Structures are given as structure tokens and as C-alpha cells.
């Protein structure tokens, strides 16, 4: 790693925010990108060091550390400065090696909405584990949101360690269990659709929406992958599909994981529906999005960008579900979760389910996504009851 160039610095008298006269050790460093950054470290008050010579003597140790170890030995970098540095180096589009746009977007939201307003002015070496834990408890949000805030703060400190701004991460702590304790347990179990509910819903949808829910329900596509699907990604002869890109907020990015790029099998029934849509849509060139927007308000982007799936869900699909008496909270992820649980209920091998969902590990598939469907639970319970009843009959 290329190191920053530093100067020996000097001691000056300054005034603190509370009006006290203080001695400050100041220096400049030239970063690898060529920018010169002013740095400072408070030595003490005028009462503690009555003369500049006394303050210079106190700063001698700082100078030695500055020469031996670099700025990390002295600088009191604030959380805002760390966030800016993190954004410059981690939150940029690095192509295939970087984070997906959706991941970066969620991270920026957490930084701007939660971390910066509370900790922006605080030096990172003054943030304590218990203080962060108490702050998270006070946030009126679900455990999942608070867990994301905790994980984002941990990522910031790992970045600071990598760049030698600090040597510890108070969020994780030095040993297991010593860091910030924040549960990620769901407060509400996500809804799943029963088979009959899905059949009712898709029967009432128009062709575009019907194919959208079929693809999501039977291929397990993520919402960004569904939006980013182009006709050239579908191979009707081989009955396969490739998720090549993810479109989130009309920003085209890479798919979430390496496993996401694996070929996806298409059932012949789904392929027939796709062919119907291919013949019906005006946008069916290989490079066109499968679900391109045809709205006049899209202007010059009409036919060149995908529909906003959040709008399709709220304006086209959820009202139909409500009219049919389906009171569950339905979103695009509902279909992906239901697909996982149906595969599990059918007794499919865990590795097969993982491959179909294109998860990085089977643990995510089973622990996070799969839920036992009510009919399956009833059948399992009935088998136990039948066994127990047979035992009672035999004993009597």
C-alpha cells in the first residue's frame, strides 16, 4: 500500500470550542492521490503547559510517532472524514470486482440517514461499544434495520483499520461477544402465498403482469434481475435464461453474487408464455428489455429502459390481490420466498434449491428464505398424530 508523505509539523496556541486556550500540534500530509490534507492533535491547555517550550516538549513524542508510524499515530479522524474516505474508495463502481449498485445504495442510505447525523463530528477513537449499543436500542426501527446500521459501522471501522486510521473495531470487539450486541431477529414473519392464492392471482392479471409473477415465482429472480432481463438473455432452444445484469432505480449494475450468473432452467410452460409476450410487445429486439416501459412520460427513454417494478406491484398487482380477498402483504420478494418454500416442501435436495435460487451458500437458502408451508406442516403434524393414535390403539 502506498503510504502518505508527512511533515514534521508545529505547535501553535488555539482556542477550543468552550473558549479555553489550548496548544495544538498541526501538520500536513500528502495523500497517495496528491491531495494535501491538514491534520491536528490537541496537546493540552495553556494551564497544563504555560509556555510554548513546555508544549513543544510534550509534542516531541507526537513527532517521533509521526516519523515512525505515520499519521495514524496522531490523527483524530472524525466519523464524517472516515465516511468520506470510505465513499471515495469503497462506494465507487469498480465493475465486476466492486459492490453491486443496490448494495452501495443501501449503504449510502444508512450512512446519511443514521450514522452521520449521530456520529459525524465524533473522532472514531472516541466512539465506545456500549454507547453505540444504547443508541441502537433508542432507534424506533425494526431489528433488521438496526442490524444493518451496526454492520455498516463495522464495515467503516474495518476500512479504517485497512488504511491504518485506527487499530481496533469497537463494533465487533476484540473477542467474540465483546462487540455491539444487536439482534437481527425478524419482528414479523414474511408472508408466503399458498398455491391456491397464486393461482387466483395470476388468473386475474394482464399478460405482462402475469408473466412477471410467473417468472418470479418459478425462477426465483430478484427484482433487479427481473427488471434487467433482455431478450438476448433468454435461450428458447435450450430452455435456459441468464441473469446478466441488475437494474435498480433505473441504474444498470452487476448481479448480486457470482452464483447469480449461473444458467437458470425454464419450464416449457413458462417459455410458451414468454413467447406470447414476445409477440405482443413492441420491444422484442435482442437488446431490448423484456419488460421495457411504454409509458409516454418516459419521453426519450420510452422503450429503452425497463418498467418500474415497484409501480407495477403497487398499481397493477396488489390491487388485484386485494380485490380477490388476499390480505397478505405481497411484494416481489414474496414470490421468491414462496418459490423457495415450495421447493423445500416438495422435498427437493438442499443443494438443488440453493442452485435454483443462486445463493452463495445453502445456509442462506434454508435459514433465511425457506419456511414450512401450512399444508406441509399439517401433513407432518398429522403423521405424528396418526402414529400416536396407533400407539394408543395397540396399548388398549
C-alpha angles and dihedrals in degrees: 000000000000110000126222120250115238140193127223093247133205143247122247137170115248140166122249125222091263092053099258121136110243138179113239128193109214132187141156129234130197110220125214089261091059098252118134113224125194114226134185142184125195112236100185145285128301088250091058093045109027094182135043090237090059090049090048090053090050090050092053092088090050091054092050092050090046091056096040103040107014129232094323088076092062115015119104098205114193125226089250091056090047092050091050091050091046091050092050094051107026106025096059127101105263095171116231093353097053136073122285116260093246090055092049092046093053090047092052089050092054092046095050099037101041120005102045097045091053105031105017097110096038119102108243093234090059097056110104130206096234092047091055090046093052091046092053090051090055094054110101095222138106121278091251092059093047090048090054090051090051093048092048091053089049090052089052092054092046087054090050091051091049091053092042096244089129139357101221141056111215091187095064097025127214094282136026112287096015096097133078110313112218125154119223092195114139117248091203129034111235115249121251126199120239115228092251092051092052091048091052092048100048091046090062099045127097118250097267095048092041092056091044093057092042091055092046093045098046104029099036093226118175115238094253091049091050091052093045096052115124129189091247088062092063119081107193094181093057093033091231137123133201124212099216101163145010123226115202120172086350091299112128113222142151124287119268102257141006088252089059090072095064117116114269119216117231122210113232090240090057091045090056091053090048090053089052090054091045089059094043101048124080091218107068105129114125092255094047122104112253089230101033118171117254096182116131091222088066087075114184090002092062108129091004100083133043124258119268100259092198088061092046089053096047098039104032112022109029094051090053091050091050091049089052091054096252102146097180121113103255126195135152091270090056090073093048091050092046091050090053093049093047090053089050092047090052090058096247118169113268092235091053091052091048092051093048091050090041093226122166092233138015090235091069090048096053103029100042108024111026121082128172111254117233096245090049091050091049091050091049091048091046091054091055092046090050091051092050093047091051088051091052092050092050093049092049 
